Amino acid sequence: MEVSGESPESMAADIQSAFLLQQVKYMHVASITILVFDYLLSLNLEVSLVWGTKWSLTKIFYVLARYPPFIDVPLILWFELTPNIDTKICLPLYVFTSWGVVFGIATAEALLVLRTYALMGCSARALTALVTQYIAFALITIVVVSLFLKSLKFGQPPLAIVAGCHLVDGSIILVVAFILALWNETVLMICTLWVGVKRFRHSNNPLIKTLYRDGISYFVLLFLISAGNLAVLIWGPVELVDLFSTFLRVMHSVLSTRIVLHVRATDRRELQQGGTSLLSTAKFRIPGTVMEYTVE
């Protein structure tokens, strides 16, 4: 039997496409829920440990990693969930939010680079290597994302009941950007593990323990999300191209900013227990920032 001139096979394909698109929307809703929930959970720490402190490189990156998601993630939800949206505005909205995702991930990665650089003793060689890799990857990512955005085409959804913009075509080149992100996270994780084994394996310093607990667990989580995103881009249908992108953007923001909060919370706890500030008595530090570490 045919419905509206379509064969059963065509209808089945449209229903499957609509189902996949709905899963992407669920992931976006879950992502903004995590973003808001984490913000409410950590707001008290942020107020006491960040808001009243002097401006530094770390604080600037913290603010840039923390707050822009509250602009681009709701916009993503808006063009994904608005019924009967004009397809003419889909591309401009997608371009804006895509650059928001790139900016957010790049800012969060910068915080992770700072943390790794500090753990490596603020070595000039480490700084040169980490910054060179970061800038190279950032520039390549900008080029790749630009080419990807130029390749996008939006059209009508497979079924009228499907809300939001419907991406019908896009270049596979976006895979390169996520391969670079995956590579960068792998290098940072290897550096962290190497320094931990070489320098800090016998340390009882609570700040070092906090950095490694957060650093390793966060790198592993971000690596798994990036790997999942890469797998979907390579082997998944076009409907799932954005399945993990917003989630990855949110988790970069959440995890990188929590590293800063947990470091400062550990230092405050030491002071409250009658100890000496770990940050103010650091033996090595990142000049001009609060990311300072004592090695016992």
ABEGO torsion letter per residue (X at the ends): XBBGGBBAAAAAAAAAAAAAAAAAAAAAAAAAAAAAAAAAAAAAAAAAAAAABBBBAAAAAAAAAAAAAAAAAAAAAAAAABBGBBAAAAAAAAAAAAAAAAAAAAAAAAAAAAAAAAAAGGBAAAAAAAAAAAAAAAAAAAAAAAAAAAABBBBBBABAABBEBBBABBBAAAAAAAAAAAAAAAAAAAAAAAAAAAAAAABABAAAAAAAAAAAAAAAAAAAAAAAAAAAAAABBAAAAAAAAAAAAAAAAAAAAAAAAAAAAAAAAAAAAGBBBAAAABABBBBGBABBBBBX
